[in-house]
């Protein structure tokens, strides 16, 4: 039996999705009381921003593979 993978097309580019998720997490963290959950949300938001920057860097014209 062959298992089929679910595939779907993303509506937004990766960088936009990462940015949106980072902003959502930061907004959620501002409403949380000080504690571990707030710090975890802020850390995850920083990770999203870093991933967005790395994706931008990788897709820039300067990092194209040689032909």
Backbone bond lengths (Angstrom), bond angles and torsions (degrees), N, CA, C in turn:
res aa  C-N    CA-C-N  psi(-1)  N-CA   C-N-CA  omega(-1)  CA-C   N-CA-C  phi
1 X - - - 1.454 - - 1.532 109.00 -
2 X 1.308 116.70 131.40 1.457 122.48 179.99 1.527 108.89 -96.18
3 X 1.316 114.50 127.91 1.462 119.36 178.10 1.519 108.45 -90.29
4 X 1.329 116.25 126.37 1.458 120.43 179.18 1.519 109.51 -91.74
5 X 1.323 113.98 136.97 1.454 119.48 177.22 1.515 109.53 -84.02
6 X 1.306 115.57 142.33 1.458 119.05 173.95 1.517 108.07 -78.55
7 X 1.283 116.82 126.24 1.457 121.38 179.14 1.510 108.83 -124.29
8 X 1.301 115.24 141.17 1.451 119.25 176.44 1.519 109.43 -147.26
9 X 1.296 115.14 152.23 1.449 121.58 -177.90 1.530 108.43 -89.21
10 X 1.309 115.97 132.66 1.457 121.07 178.65 1.525 109.60 -75.67
11 X 1.325 116.33 138.34 1.459 121.30 179.23 1.526 111.71 -79.69
12 X 1.332 116.37 -30.41 1.459 121.60 -177.21 1.529 109.49 -118.31
13 X 1.330 116.89 151.18 1.472 119.17 174.73 1.532 110.62 -65.72
14 X 1.327 115.81 158.46 1.461 121.72 -177.95 1.524 111.70 -55.85
15 X 1.320 117.49 -47.05 1.461 120.98 -177.04 1.531 110.89 -59.47
16 X 1.317 117.00 -39.95 1.467 120.95 179.51 1.527 110.93 -67.70
17 X 1.333 116.80 -41.32 1.470 120.04 178.54 1.525 111.08 -63.90
18 X 1.343 116.82 -41.45 1.466 120.42 179.15 1.535 110.81 -63.82
19 X 1.319 116.24 -42.82 1.462 121.08 -179.93 1.531 110.45 -63.67
20 X 1.321 116.89 -45.49 1.463 121.23 179.93 1.526 111.46 -61.34
21 X 1.323 116.11 -43.03 1.473 120.22 -179.62 1.529 110.69 -66.60
22 X 1.328 117.26 -39.39 1.462 120.62 176.78 1.515 112.04 -62.18
23 X 1.324 116.90 -42.70 1.464 120.85 178.47 1.522 110.95 -66.14
24 X 1.336 116.47 -39.38 1.467 120.37 179.07 1.532 110.54 -63.31
25 X 1.332 116.23 -42.78 1.463 120.33 -179.89 1.531 111.50 -66.66
26 X 1.341 117.42 -40.18 1.470 120.21 177.86 1.526 111.08 -63.65
27 X 1.328 117.39 -42.13 1.461 121.16 178.78 1.529 110.60 -63.79
28 X 1.327 115.99 -40.23 1.461 120.55 178.69 1.534 110.32 -65.39
29 X 1.337 116.62 -38.52 1.465 120.92 -177.98 1.527 111.79 -68.20
30 X 1.334 117.54 -31.19 1.470 119.06 -179.40 1.520 111.76 -66.28
31 X 1.322 116.79 -24.98 1.462 120.62 -179.31 1.526 113.04 -91.94
32 X 1.321 117.70 -5.17 1.467 121.58 -178.10 1.533 110.34 -88.65
33 X 1.317 115.85 150.93 1.462 118.24 173.18 1.531 110.22 -72.63
34 X 1.316 116.12 158.96 1.465 120.94 179.77 1.524 108.81 -60.64
35 X 1.325 115.56 132.48 1.457 119.58 179.69 1.512 111.70 163.79
36 X 1.310 114.86 -170.68 1.462 121.43 -175.61 1.527 112.31 -66.24
37 X 1.330 117.36 -37.49 1.470 119.92 -178.95 1.526 110.87 -66.03
38 X 1.334 116.77 -39.01 1.464 120.49 178.86 1.522 109.89 -66.27
39 X 1.315 117.51 -43.88 1.460 121.58 178.98 1.528 111.21 -63.07
40 X 1.324 116.89 -37.98 1.461 120.62 178.68 1.527 110.75 -66.04
41 X 1.323 117.26 -40.67 1.469 120.82 178.48 1.522 110.65 -65.47
42 X 1.331 117.39 -41.18 1.466 120.68 178.75 1.530 111.25 -66.83
43 X 1.326 117.36 -38.92 1.460 121.54 177.82 1.533 110.39 -63.69
44 X 1.324 116.51 -43.26 1.460 120.57 178.73 1.528 110.18 -64.19
45 X 1.336 118.26 -38.09 1.466 121.72 177.17 1.525 110.27 -63.35
46 X 1.331 117.57 -41.56 1.471 121.01 177.27 1.526 110.68 -63.36
47 X 1.326 116.97 -38.93 1.465 120.70 178.20 1.527 110.98 -63.86
48 X 1.331 116.47 -39.78 1.461 120.68 178.41 1.525 110.61 -63.38
49 X 1.324 116.83 -42.65 1.463 121.00 179.08 1.527 110.90 -64.83
50 X 1.321 116.70 -41.94 1.463 120.82 178.56 1.525 110.50 -63.66
51 X 1.318 117.11 -43.42 1.459 121.04 178.55 1.527 110.65 -62.41
52 X 1.319 116.77 -37.53 1.458 120.83 177.86 1.524 110.91 -63.91
53 X 1.338 116.42 -42.62 1.463 120.69 178.68 1.527 111.58 -66.10
54 X 1.323 117.18 -40.00 1.466 121.17 178.70 1.524 109.84 -65.14
55 X 1.322 117.27 -42.57 1.458 120.59 178.05 1.526 110.61 -62.22
56 X 1.322 117.05 -42.04 1.465 121.20 177.65 1.526 110.43 -62.10
57 X 1.323 116.78 -43.24 1.452 121.73 -179.85 1.540 111.21 -63.88
58 X 1.323 116.15 -43.62 1.462 120.16 -178.96 1.517 113.10 -67.44
59 X 1.321 116.04 -31.74 1.460 118.89 -177.74 1.534 112.42 -92.00
60 X 1.333 117.88 3.16 1.455 120.06 179.56 1.530 110.38 -72.32
61 X 1.309 115.84 162.39 1.463 121.14 -176.72 1.525 111.76 -66.96
62 X 1.316 118.33 -28.11 1.460 121.47 -177.50 1.514 114.38 -71.81
63 X 1.323 118.45 -17.83 1.456 120.09 -175.61 1.526 112.64 -107.02
64 X 1.341 117.71 22.80 1.456 120.76 179.38 1.536 110.24 -71.77
65 X 1.312 115.40 146.59 1.462 119.76 -179.78 1.533 109.67 -70.46
66 X 1.334 117.04 150.45 1.469 119.61 179.36 1.530 110.67 -69.05
67 X 1.341 115.39 151.23 1.480 119.73 -178.81 1.499 110.82 -108.08
